[in-house]
Amino acid sequence: MGDSYPTCNLNPEKMMSNDTTYNGWRNQSTWLVNLWFTPSSSDLEWIREALEERVGELANSENKIDNFLSDLIDLQAIDWNELAKHLEP
């Protein structure tokens, strides 16, 4: 019944610096993909396509909350190469 969701603790000092790395990853967007999906290398293309499709749906929605959420998701920042390299044996 109780879904378990990852927690994200934002560090205000980190948010004010020019350092864009996040928990050892290139940025928060890349870290979040690894955190939420725990992908295997074969999953990366599916995850990428699913995120692009869903964010596009949110952006094109008439619902302002959907539009707001689409603005929060930075697909361009996700470093797919870093994820793939991380998954190499």
N, C-alpha and C positions, 0 to 999 in steps of 0.2 A: 504494500500500500504506500509506504513512504518512499518516494523516489529520492535518491541521494544525488544532490547536485554539487559540483565543485564550488568551493568558495574562492573568492577573489578579494584579497586585501590590498587596497590601493594605498600606496605610500605617498603622502602629500609632498614630501621632500623630493622624491623621484619625479613627481609630476612637474615640478618647477625647474628641473635641470634639463640640459641639452642631451643627456644620455637617454637614448631611445631603446636600449636593451631592456629585456624584461625576464627575470628569473632564468637567466642564462640563454635566452633566445634573442634573436635579432630585434624583435619588438613584441608588443602585447598581442597583436593580431595573430602572429605565428604561434606564440605560446598557447593562445586560446584554442586554436585548431588542434594542437597536440593534446591539450588538457581535456577538451570535450569529446574528441573522437578517438583518441588513442589509436591512431591509424596504423595500418600495415601499408607497405609500399603500394600494394594493389588497390588500396582504398583511396589514395590521394586524388586521382582523376575524378572518381565518383564524388568525393567530398567537394572538390572544386566546382564541378558542374552543378551539384545540388545547391551549394551556397550561392553561386551566381544566379541560378534560376529563382531561388527564394528571395534574394535581395532585390532582384528585378521586379518580382511580384509585389514586394513591399513598396518599392519606389513608385510603382505605377498604380498603386491603390488609391482609392478616393478617401481612405481613412487616414486622418492626420497622425494617429499613433503609429500606423504602419510606415508612413513617410518618415517620421521621427526615428524609428528603429532602423530604417534603411540607411539613414545618414550616420548612425553610430557605427555601422559595420564597415570597416575599411578593407575591402577585398584586395585593393591594390597593394596594401602593405604586407599581405601574407607572403612570406618567403617560402614558396613551394619547394625550391631547391634545397633550402636548409632542412625542411621536413624530410625530403627524400634522402638526403645525406644522413640524417639522424637515424633513419630506418635501415640503412645498409648494414648487412651482417658484419 
